[in-house]
Amino acid sequence: MGYADKSDCDQAYVPASRVVVTEPVYSARYYGSAYNTEVIARGWGQRDGFKDGWKAALKNRMYDPENNGDYRDANNGYKRRFGSKYLYKTAYRDGYVRGYDSGFASIAGGTYGMKY
């Protein structure tokens, strides 16, 4: 995983030529008896988006988070016990774009897509 450091002449630090991403960590917090589906979905989306954005920038591809299978499917990590699949997909895509932006910027520098 690489991180852009603005104080370092706008160059991104990339420690390795491959990205190792792990499964998002779920906290033990529950709201009543329900899972916090949005937090879980955003975590998976951000993880997958970072990986895909990082790879796209590394291969000098155009910034285009919506042109990826993970974004279109938006069901990675979904379990039936999380409830509404529509809610999960919406939150996943939000996290995916944020992660893609971070991953792309860690290689290409600058800020792309979402402003947050």
Contacts in CASP RR format, 6 or more apart in sequence:
PFRMAT RR
TARGET T0000
AUTHOR 0000-0000-0000
METHOD contacts of the structure
MODEL  1
MGYADKSDCDQAYVPASRVVVTEPVYSARYYGSAYNTEVIARGWGQRDGF
KDGWKAALKNRMYDPENNGDYRDANNGYKRRFGSKYLYKTAYRDGYVRGY
DSGFASIAGGTYGMKY
1 15 0 8 1.000
1 19 0 8 1.000
1 20 0 8 1.000
1 21 0 8 1.000
1 50 0 8 1.000
1 54 0 8 1.000
1 106 0 8 1.000
2 12 0 8 1.000
2 13 0 8 1.000
2 14 0 8 1.000
2 15 0 8 1.000
2 54 0 8 1.000
2 103 0 8 1.000
2 106 0 8 1.000
2 107 0 8 1.000
3 12 0 8 1.000
3 13 0 8 1.000
3 106 0 8 1.000
4 10 0 8 1.000
4 12 0 8 1.000
4 13 0 8 1.000
4 105 0 8 1.000
4 106 0 8 1.000
4 109 0 8 1.000
4 110 0 8 1.000
5 11 0 8 1.000
5 12 0 8 1.000
5 13 0 8 1.000
10 109 0 8 1.000
10 110 0 8 1.000
12 105 0 8 1.000
12 106 0 8 1.000
12 107 0 8 1.000
12 108 0 8 1.000
12 109 0 8 1.000
14 106 0 8 1.000
14 107 0 8 1.000
19 50 0 8 1.000
19 51 0 8 1.000
19 54 0 8 1.000
19 55 0 8 1.000
21 47 0 8 1.000
21 48 0 8 1.000
21 50 0 8 1.000
21 51 0 8 1.000
22 47 0 8 1.000
23 47 0 8 1.000
24 40 0 8 1.000
24 43 0 8 1.000
24 44 0 8 1.000
24 46 0 8 1.000
24 47 0 8 1.000
26 40 0 8 1.000
27 39 0 8 1.000
29 36 0 8 1.000
30 36 0 8 1.000
34 83 0 8 1.000
35 81 0 8 1.000
35 82 0 8 1.000
35 83 0 8 1.000
37 82 0 8 1.000
37 83 0 8 1.000
37 84 0 8 1.000
37 87 0 8 1.000
37 88 0 8 1.000
37 91 0 8 1.000
38 87 0 8 1.000
38 91 0 8 1.000
39 91 0 8 1.000
40 77 0 8 1.000
40 82 0 8 1.000
40 88 0 8 1.000
41 78 0 8 1.000
41 82 0 8 1.000
41 87 0 8 1.000
41 88 0 8 1.000
41 89 0 8 1.000
41 90 0 8 1.000
41 91 0 8 1.000
41 92 0 8 1.000
41 95 0 8 1.000
42 91 0 8 1.000
42 92 0 8 1.000
42 94 0 8 1.000
42 95 0 8 1.000
42 98 0 8 1.000
43 95 0 8 1.000
44 76 0 8 1.000
44 77 0 8 1.000
44 92 0 8 1.000
45 70 0 8 1.000
45 74 0 8 1.000
45 76 0 8 1.000
45 92 0 8 1.000
45 93 0 8 1.000
45 95 0 8 1.000
45 96 0 8 1.000
45 99 0 8 1.000
46 95 0 8 1.000
46 96 0 8 1.000
46 98 0 8 1.000
46 99 0 8 1.000
46 102 0 8 1.000
47 99 0 8 1.000
48 70 0 8 1.000
48 76 0 8 1.000
48 96 0 8 1.000
49 65 0 8 1.000
49 68 0 8 1.000
49 70 0 8 1.000
49 71 0 8 1.000
49 95 0 8 1.000
49 96 0 8 1.000
49 97 0 8 1.000
49 98 0 8 1.000
49 99 0 8 1.000
49 100 0 8 1.000
49 103 0 8 1.000
50 99 0 8 1.000
50 100 0 8 1.000
50 102 0 8 1.000
50 103 0 8 1.000
51 103 0 8 1.000
52 65 0 8 1.000
52 68 0 8 1.000
52 70 0 8 1.000
52 71 0 8 1.000
52 96 0 8 1.000
52 100 0 8 1.000
53 65 0 8 1.000
53 99 0 8 1.000
53 100 0 8 1.000
53 101 0 8 1.000
53 103 0 8 1.000
53 104 0 8 1.000
53 107 0 8 1.000
54 103 0 8 1.000
54 104 0 8 1.000
54 106 0 8 1.000
54 107 0 8 1.000
56 62 0 8 1.000
56 63 0 8 1.000
56 64 0 8 1.000
56 100 0 8 1.000
56 104 0 8 1.000
57 63 0 8 1.000
57 103 0 8 1.000
57 104 0 8 1.000
57 105 0 8 1.000
57 106 0 8 1.000
57 107 0 8 1.000
57 108 0 8 1.000
58 107 0 8 1.000
63 104 0 8 1.000
63 108 0 8 1.000
63 112 0 8 1.000
63 113 0 8 1.000
65 71 0 8 1.000
65 96 0 8 1.000
65 97 0 8 1.000
65 100 0 8 1.000
65 101 0 8 1.000
65 113 0 8 1.000
66 72 0 8 1.000
68 96 0 8 1.000
68 100 0 8 1.000
70 76 0 8 1.000
70 96 0 8 1.000
71 93 0 8 1.000
71 96 0 8 1.000
71 97 0 8 1.000
71 100 0 8 1.000
74 88 0 8 1.000
74 89 0 8 1.000
74 90 0 8 1.000
74 92 0 8 1.000
74 93 0 8 1.000
74 96 0 8 1.000
75 85 0 8 1.000
75 88 0 8 1.000
75 89 0 8 1.000
75 92 0 8 1.000
76 92 0 8 1.000
78 85 0 8 1.000
78 88 0 8 1.000
78 92 0 8 1.000
82 88 0 8 1.000
97 113 0 8 1.000
97 114 0 8 1.000
98 114 0 8 1.000
98 116 0 8 1.000
101 111 0 8 1.000
101 112 0 8 1.000
101 113 0 8 1.000
101 114 0 8 1.000
104 112 0 8 1.000
105 111 0 8 1.000
105 112 0 8 1.000
END
